[in-house]
Amino acid sequence: TASPVPVPTATPTTADGFCSDRETMDTSSGHFSFGESYAGDACLMKSDDLEFSGVYGTVGAAYDDVELSATVLSAGSIKRDYGLYLRVPEWSPGDVRWNVDAGYRCTVFTGPSNTKPCKLRLQSLTNSRPTTVSASSTFFLTEDHWYTVEAYAIGASLGCAIRKADGTLLASTEGTDDTYASGHVGTWNAMDDFGSHYWKSFAVLPGADAESDVIT
């Protein structure tokens, strides 16, 4: 059995970060600022919308088989979910409260505090309504700590995972669904009324580079 391939394959640098708005991505919902600093880290993307979810996604190119990795921190409180979108046919026009119209999402369902359990859910969205494809066991998160969220879509196989900053796997879940064959990818976080979400990196491995064993 081949050893798991880490995501991304190299340690993220500022080139992977958000010193400025990316030409290949756009804000679909909410509000982001770039080149922010927090807790000693720089070149961050900060979500700071108190009413709408933050969605930052690719424009132009569509992905079929794809593997994603992003590093995220919840400032002040873990109470507000976040995750990654895959195979979104088209970004919803205008701001969204919770969900885009269609696609898949690897969702980190956070608890109201760091003493309450969290869970991963792989979701399929149709008309903005989510259906759970699979879910993980529970785990715990801490505010003001970095976590890496990973997701893949390879054929009808879907996967979702979350790790600590040192690479320790907290939870993962996998499932199958063939509703969407290709689409855009991006980051997602719920509104920032309990504290901003900071994003340090976002990496995309498309096509033949995508691996299904990264979350083991």
Salt bridges, closest charged atoms under 4 A:
ASP41 OD1 - LYS200 NZ 3.61
ASP48 OD1 - HIS31 ND1 2.66
ASP65 OD1 - ARG87 NH2 3.44
GLU150 OE2 - ARG163 NE 2.81
ASP192 OD1 - HIS197 ND1 2.72
ASP193 OD1 - ARG80 NE 2.83
